[in-house]
Amino acid sequence: MTTMKEGDLYRSLLDSLSGGIYVVDQNRVITYGNKGAETLTGYKNSEMVGKCCRGNILMYVDEQGRDVCEKECMAAESVVDGRSRSMEVYVRHKDGYRMPVLVRTSPIRNLNGQVIGAVEELCDNSSTVEFVHKIEELEKCVLLDPLTGLMKRRGLEMNLRSVFSVMHRHGWSYGIFFVDIDEFKRINDVYGDNIGDNVLKMVAKTLLNSVRASDMVGRWGGEELMVIAANVGEDHLYKIANKIRILIGQSGFSVGAESVRVTVSVCATMVQPDDSVDTLLKRINRLMEHCKVSGKNCVSV
């Protein structure tokens, strides 16, 4: 009868976990990653082991786009003070898009109680279950854009029309966010349509992960996307729009030796009681024109 070695047993147990696990040494070099980490980040274990966790791989940022790894690395802090800690960050998936994760770090000690490294646990912080249900409903209505997986323009228009009746009946407030990829034609001209499609998918996924699961996200057409958000206040418009702009700007993927990144212009407005779909869209168009005139990669509210 053969028995599993102790090390193999631990690896098997870690691989059975749904969350991602990385083990780093005192120098923040990754020594192990489980299957959950591969699934969550898109990076194979062979691509991560031996690399410094602060390198140009996962690139944790907060919702303001600030680099978390360099100034406040939780793994390094756990190694220094021997304490556990956690933080919500946005990790860069191998495909380039940003996704929210809850990162927890804990120190690893040897038999003498000395800290010799840290274990980092990554948990998907997106509302996956709610999103899956939403997708299933949309698929039944044939309202999904096949490239991005977002709602098509037809579905967005249907939801915009229903916004007014819900506002008058329940007194809800609605914010509309319109996102336009800057200089998207140049991406297609320089890299080709396939890379342009990958950019659209990257932006779409980052946008989905930048807003609430209850918000309606769709592709208006071409390189334009829209978010319909219920129960948001006017004082939150800029913060949400700027978060979208920053996180998409922090996304990117490699094509050969080059890094493909884009910026977006984002405009936002509240739906007014006397609005119609036409007046709402005209106001959005004026706001977007202001963004483009202002130099792109900006927010107009």
N, C-alpha and C positions, 0 to 999 in steps of 0.2 A: 504493500500500500504506500503510495507516494503522498507526501505532505507538502503543502505550500510553504515556501520560505517566508519568514516574517516580513521582509521588505516587499515581496510580491503581494502578500496579504494586504498590507497597508495600501499599496497602489490600487489593488482591486477594490478595496473599500472606498477610496477616494474617487475612483472612476465611476462608481455607482451613484455618486451624488449628482443632483441636477445642477447645482451651482458650480461656478468656476473656482478652481483652487490653484494658486501659484505659491511656490515656496522660494524665498530669496535668502541669500546668505548675508553676512554682515556688510558686504560691499554692494548690496542691492542687485546682485547677479541672480537671475532666475535659475534654479536648479531642478525644478519640477513643475509640470502643469498637468492637470487632470483632463479627462475627456470633456467635462462640462465647460472648462475654459476654452477648449478648441471650438466647441459648438457656439459658445457665447460670443467669442471674439473673431472667429474665422481663421485664426492662426493655428497651424499645427504645432504640436509640442516641439518638434525638431526645429521649428523656426524661432522658438522662444527661449529654449534652454541655452544657457551660456551668454544670453544678452542681458544688459543692464535694464532694469525695469523703467528707468527714466529715459531710455533711448527713444529713438524715433519710431515707436511701435504703437502702443496703446494710447499714449499721449492724453492722459486724463486732464479735462478742463472742467471748471465750474460753469454755471449757467451764464456767467458774464464772459466766458471764453478765456478766463485766466488759467495759466499753466499751474496745475496742482502738483505735478511730480517734482518740479525743481525747487519750489520754495517751502512746501509743506508736505513732503512725502510721508505718508502715514506709516509705511513699512520702516523707513529710516528712523522715525520717531519712536516706534515700538521697540526697535533694536536698542536705541539709546536709553529709554526710560523703563522698558519692560512692561509697558501698559498697553492694553487693547484700546482701539478707537475705531470709529466708523465715519463715513462721509458719503453724501450723494454726489456723484460726478457723472460726466459724459465721456464714455470711452469711444475711441475711434475703431470701428470694425475694419477688418482687412479690406472690405469692399469700399471703404472710404466714408461711410455715413456715421453720424454720431448717434449713440443710443445711451439712455440713462441706466446707470447701475448703482447699486448700493455696495460700497467697498468696506469690508471689515478687516482689520489687521490685528494679529495677535503675535506676541513674541514666542520664539521657540527656544527652549532651554535644554542644556545637556544635563547629565546626571548630577553634576555639581551645582546646578542652579544657575549657571552662567548663560546669558542670552547669546545664541550663536546664529540667529537669523529670525525670520518672521514668516508667517503664513498669511496670505492675502486671499480673502473670499470675495467673489464677485457674484452678486445676485441681480438678475434682470429686474429693473425697476419700472418697466413699462407695463401698462395694463393689458397684458397679452390676452387674457380670457375675454375681456370686454371687446377687444379689437377683433378677435376671431369671430365672436357672435355678430359683430357689425358687418364683417366681411361676408359671412354666410348669408345675411339678409340682403346685402347688395348684390351678391352673385345671382340670387333668385330673380332680381329685377333687371339683370343684365345692364347694370349701371357702372361697372368697373372698367377703368382704363387698363387695357391689357399690358401696357409697358410699365407703368408705375404702381399698379395695384390700387390706385386712388379712385375715388368717385369721378365719373365723367361730368362734363359740363351740364348735360341734361339733368343729372341728379342734383347738382348744385342749384340749378335754376328752380327745380321742384321744391327744394328745401328753402330757398329764398322766398318763394311765394307763400310757403306755410309759416314763415317767420312772423308775418304781419298778423295773421289770425291768432297765433299763440301770444304775441305781445298784447293784443287787445283783450284776449280772454283771460290770461293769467298774470299780466303785468310784468312779464319777463323782459329783461334787457338783452340786446344782442350786439356783439361786436363783429365786424367783418375785417379780415386781414387778407390783403392781396399781395402775392409774392411774385416778382419777376426776376428771372436770372439775367444778370448783366452780361452783355456781349456774348450771348449764347451762339449767335451765328459764327463768331470767330472760333469758338470751340469746334463746331462742325467743320469749318473751313480748314483749320489747322490739323485736327486729329481724325476727322471723318465722322460719319453718322453713328457708327457703332459706339465710339467713345462718347459722343453726344448723348446717346441713349443711356449709357452708364452714368453720366452726369445727372440726367433727369431722375434716374432711379435713386441715386445717392441723395439728391436734394429732397426728393419725396420722402424717403425714409427718415432723414434728419428732421424734416418738418413734422412728420407724424410723431416723432419722439420729443418734439419741442413743445407740444400742446397737450391738452388733456384728452383722455380716451373718449370722453363724451363730446368733444368738438368734432365737427364735420369737416373733413379735409378732402379736397378734390383738385383735379387738374382742369383748369379753365380752358386751356388750349395752348399748344406749342410749349413755350417755356414759362407759362403763367399758371400759378396755383392759388387756391383760395382756402381760407379757414372760416367757418361759420361757428362762432362761439357764443353759447347761451350763458346768461347771468354773469356777465363781466361788466365792470364799471368803467366809465370814461377815464378815470384816473389810472386804470391799469393798461390802457391801450398801448402807450409808449413802451412800457416795461416788457410786455409780451412781444410786441413787434421787434423790439431791439434784441430780445433773447433769440428770436427766430433768425434775425440777421447775423448775429454773432456765431451761433452754433453752425449754421450753414457755411459761413466763412471759415470755420475751423475744420470743416470736413475736407476730404481729399483722398486721392488714390494715385498710384504710380503707373505710368505708362513708359516702360523701359527705364531710362535714367531720369525721366522728367516726372514732376509731381503736378497732377491736374487738380486745380482748385478754382472755385468760382465765388463771386460775391452776388448778393441779391439786393434789390431795392424792395422795401416793404412799406405799404401804406395801410392805414387802419382808420376805421370810422365806426361810430355808433349808428345803428339803425334808428331813424327818427320816426315818431308816430305818424307823421304825414308823408312819409316816404312811399314811393312805389319802387318796383325793381328797377325801372328806368332811371329814376332820380338817384337811386343808390349807386348804380353803375356809373352814371355820369360823374358823381362826386369822387368815386374811386379812380376814374380815369384822370380827373384833374389832379388828385393827390399823387398819382404815379408820374404824371408829367412833371410835377414839381420835384419828385425824387430824381428823375433823369436829368433835369436841368441843373440840379444841385450837385451833380457829379457822380450819381449812382452810389451803390453800397451805403445807403442811408435809409432813414425812416421818415415818413411823412404822416402826421396824424391830424 
